[in-house]
Amino acid sequence: MNYVIPDSELRTILLSKDKDLSSFSCSSQELNDFLKNDALIAQNNMISRTHLCFWKDELVGFFTLIADTIEASAVTDGLERYEYRKYSSVKIARLAVDSKFERKGIGTYLLLAAIGKTLEVCENVGCRYILVDSKRDSIGFYQKNEFKLVEKYKNREFVPMYLNLQPIVSALESSNLD
């Protein structure tokens, strides 16, 4: 039976040196190694920020965010007149769910949490897009969540995808006016 864990039972916190990461195991050894060996170093060097997701004190997933840009010519929903070659963006550099907790809604929760963290950045810094270089088997997941393929790079091993945050911000602003 597939049990979806309610969002209200999940919590995310910023990675810190006192967190035990040893129990985490996803299907990607590269992601496991990053979390356990490189994430804190990258965070301390201000390269990235990794957020851990817990359910009942068990580490069930994580995502890592970095600053990035996307070519203006790569997006189909950019500004009509934009004088720069690139848009400022935030990239989901890593996103993983522990293998024991796959198909329980945690991946979607992590994606929405990453978008939420990016919207917080947007309150203080110009940032129009959130990006991800998707593994081929994850493209459908991101498309279901309204990310678009960068068509000219769709044949890469990790496919660049983007989500325009401007409509989300506009909708949030409109709902706050009501």
C-alpha angles and dihedrals in degrees: 000000000000111000116192111213110229115243089235089067094053127080133184127210134175115265113260134177093254094062118105108227098171096102095056115107126161129171092266117076088195091059092045090052093047093053096045100038112019112023098079092044091051090047093050088050090051093242097120144351121230122202120200123212121212134190116189091343092307120120105238104165149340144206132203125208130200136173115258145150135231126211112255089225091057096065128074097200103051129126116295091232114029120159099199130077095227140036121223112247147166118235129211094224095180136009124172141163123206109255092239090060103044118133093022098107095264095118091055091046090052092048092050090046090052090050089048092052089049091051087054088056089050090061090066108019133040108257122152103173142040113210139196134181097220127209108237093250091053098052092096091053092055094042089052085057092052099261115146129217120245092236098205090057099038092115095060120112089245108036117219113232133175143195121206107229095192095084090048092051091047091051091049091049091049092050090050090056092056 
